[in-house]
Amino acid sequence: MHILVVEDEKNIAHYVKRGLEEQGYAVDLAYSGRDALEWTAGGTFDLIVLDILLPPPDGLAVCRSLRTRGVQTPILMLTARDTVDDRVLGLDAGADDYLVKPFELKELLARLRALTRRAHDVPKSPVLKVADLCLDPRTLQVTRAGHLIDLTTKEYAVLECLMRAQGAILTREIIADHVWSYDVAHGSNVIDVYIRTLRRKIDDPFAQKLIHTVRGTGYRFMVDDDDPAL
């Protein structure tokens, strides 16, 4: 999951970035409205955390501009004022939710999870399941055939990316964009390294394989109907 955090107070921005990255999110930072518009023009994000009080243009103007451009990415607006009028302004500008400063990181995480559920139009507590492999976003636990599988934060993020796109072919670039921030070089073999590690943990001990290489393109996560284990 790739998030853009737009916040001109750098201590808050880095606090949020650190907290989100500890939960497995890929995070890029922008410190002004102009930077936010440049980031969103050149890249794709799953969620945007947008402060209202920014060096121009402010967060409301940025939000309106994104919606005018047809950007449908869920936006969580940060505001230092908790009046009805302030909330209405943000929602009318196109924001999906708002959070009043100061806030607890756990509330920010909960609101981002809620926005993700709404964006994907899925039930409130979705458990991803492919064959006998289960991934629970509520607990960050992964099991296969009832056995708990120990994954690092980034391994979990790569696996979630693959499972949410079950059946689709994902290029290495697509996986990198969802799991790492844009300052991570795409030219490295980091994706292949993580795929090998995931295979060792979730495929090698089992007869049925779920991670499939699409030669020259990327990877596909699916149950293979030709798998002899079926």
C-alpha positions in Angstrom: 0.0 0.0 0.0 1.5 3.3 -1.2 0.7 6.5 0.7 1.5 10.1 0.0 1.7 12.3 3.2 1.4 16.0 2.6 2.4 17.9 5.8 4.5 21.0 6.0 5.4 20.5 9.7 8.4 18.1 9.2 8.4 16.6 12.6 4.8 15.6 12.2 5.4 14.4 8.7 8.4 12.2 9.7 6.5 10.9 12.8 3.6 9.8 10.5 6.0 8.3 7.9 7.8 6.3 10.5 4.6 5.0 12.1 3.1 4.0 8.7 6.3 2.3 7.5 6.4 0.2 10.7 3.0 -1.1 9.6 4.3 -2.1 6.2 3.1 0.9 4.2 5.3 2.6 1.5 5.3 6.3 2.2 6.4 9.4 0.3 6.4 12.9 1.8 5.5 16.3 0.3 5.8 19.5 2.3 3.7 22.0 0.2 0.6 22.0 -2.0 2.8 22.5 -5.0 4.9 19.5 -4.1 1.7 17.4 -3.6 0.4 18.3 -7.1 3.8 17.4 -8.6 3.9 14.0 -6.8 0.4 13.1 -7.8 1.0 14.1 -11.4 4.0 11.8 -11.7 3.0 8.8 -9.6 0.1 6.7 -8.4 -0.9 6.4 -4.7 -3.4 4.2 -2.8 -4.1 6.8 -0.2 -3.3 10.5 0.4 -3.0 12.1 3.9 -3.4 15.8 3.2 -3.0 18.7 5.7 -5.2 21.7 5.1 -2.7 24.4 6.2 0.0 24.1 3.6 2.3 26.6 1.8 0.2 27.5 -1.3 -1.9 26.1 -2.6 -3.5 24.9 0.6 -4.9 21.5 1.2 -8.4 22.4 0.2 -7.2 23.8 -3.2 -5.0 20.7 -3.7 -8.0 18.4 -2.9 -10.3 20.3 -5.4 -7.6 20.2 -8.0 -7.1 16.4 -7.7 -10.8 15.8 -7.9 -11.1 18.1 -11.0 -8.3 16.1 -12.6 -10.3 12.9 -12.0 -8.0 11.5 -9.3 -10.2 9.2 -7.2 -7.6 8.2 -4.6 -9.0 8.3 -1.1 -8.0 11.5 0.8 -7.8 11.9 4.5 -7.7 15.5 5.4 -5.8 16.7 8.5 -7.1 19.9 10.2 -6.1 21.8 13.3 -9.7 23.2 13.6 -12.6 21.0 14.8 -15.6 23.1 13.8 -18.5 21.8 11.7 -17.7 24.5 9.0 -14.1 23.3 8.7 -15.2 19.7 8.3 -17.8 20.7 5.7 -15.2 22.6 3.7 -12.9 19.6 3.6 -15.6 17.2 2.6 -17.0 19.6 0.0 -13.6 19.9 -1.5 -13.6 16.2 -2.1 -12.0 14.7 1.0 -13.2 11.2 2.1 -12.5 11.7 5.8 -10.8 14.1 8.2 -8.7 13.9 11.3 -8.2 16.6 13.9 -4.7 17.5 15.2 -3.3 16.4 17.5 -4.1 12.8 16.8 -3.0 9.4 17.9 -1.2 7.3 15.3 -3.5 4.3 16.0 -6.5 6.4 15.1 -4.8 7.5 11.9 -4.1 3.9 11.0 -7.7 2.9 11.8 -9.1 5.6 9.5 -6.7 4.7 6.7 -7.8 1.0 7.0 -11.5 2.2 6.8 -10.8 4.2 3.7 -9.1 1.3 2.1 -12.1 -1.0 2.8 -14.4 1.6 1.3 -12.2 2.1 -1.8 -12.2 -1.7 -2.5 -15.9 -2.0 -1.6 -15.2 -5.0 0.6 -16.6 -6.1 4.0 -15.4 -4.4 7.2 -12.9 -7.0 8.3 -11.8 -8.8 5.1 -9.7 -11.9 5.4 -7.9 -12.6 2.2 -7.9 -16.3 1.3 -6.4 -18.2 -1.6 -6.6 -22.0 -1.3 -5.6 -22.8 2.2 -3.5 -19.6 2.7 -5.2 -16.9 4.8 -4.0 -13.3 5.4 -5.9 -11.3 8.1 -5.3 -7.5 7.8 -6.7 -7.0 11.3 -4.1 -9.0 13.0 -1.4 -9.1 10.3 -1.3 -12.8 10.7 -0.7 -15.2 7.8 -1.5 -18.9 8.0 -1.4 -21.8 5.6 -3.3 -25.0 6.3 -3.7 -23.7 9.8 0.0 -23.2 10.4 1.1 -19.7 11.4 3.7 -18.3 9.0 6.2 -15.8 10.4 6.8 -12.9 7.9 8.7 -9.6 8.1 6.8 -6.4 7.5 7.9 -6.1 3.9 7.3 -9.8 3.2 3.8 -9.3 4.5 3.3 -6.2 2.3 4.5 -8.1 -0.9 2.2 -11.0 -0.1 -0.8 -8.8 0.5 -0.2 -7.0 -2.8 -0.1 -10.3 -4.6 -3.2 -11.7 -2.9 -5.3 -8.6 -3.5 -4.5 -8.9 -7.2 -5.2 -12.7 -7.3 -5.1 -14.0 -10.8 -3.6 -10.8 -12.3 -0.1 -10.5 -13.6 1.9 -8.1 -11.6 5.1 -6.6 -13.0 8.0 -6.0 -10.6 7.4 -2.3 -11.1 3.8 -2.6 -9.9 4.8 -4.5 -6.8 7.6 -2.0 -6.1 5.3 0.9 -6.4 2.8 -0.6 -3.9 5.3 -1.7 -1.3 8.3 0.7 -1.5 8.4 4.5 -1.8 9.6 6.1 -5.0 13.1 6.6 -3.7 13.7 2.9 -3.9 15.4 1.9 -7.1 13.3 -0.3 -9.4 16.4 -1.5 -11.2 17.5 -3.8 -8.4 16.5 -7.4 -7.8 14.8 -6.6 -4.5 11.4 -8.0 -5.7 12.9 -11.3 -6.9 14.6 -11.6 -3.5 11.4 -11.2 -1.6 9.5 -13.5 -3.9 12.1 -16.2 -3.3 11.8 -15.7 0.4 8.0 -15.9 0.3 8.1 -19.1 -1.8 10.4 -20.7 0.8 7.9 -19.8 3.5 4.5 -20.3 1.9 5.0 -22.6 -1.1 8.0 -24.9 -0.5 6.5 -26.8 2.5 3.3 -27.5 0.6 2.4 -29.5 -2.5 0.2 -26.8 -4.0 2.1 -23.8 -5.3 0.5 -20.3 -5.3 3.2 -18.0 -6.6 3.8 -18.4 -10.3 6.4 -16.7 -12.5 5.3 -15.2 -15.7 8.4 -15.3 -17.8 9.6 -11.9 -18.9 6.8 -10.1 -17.2 6.4 -10.6 -13.4 4.4 -12.8 -11.1 0.9 -14.1 -10.7 -0.7 -15.3 -7.4 -3.3 -18.0 -8.0 -4.4 -21.6 -7.7 -3.2 -23.4 -10.8 -5.9 -25.7 -12.2 -3.2 -27.8 -13.7 -1.4 -28.3 -10.3 -1.1 -32.0 -9.7 -1.8 -31.3 -6.0 -5.4 -30.4 -6.9 
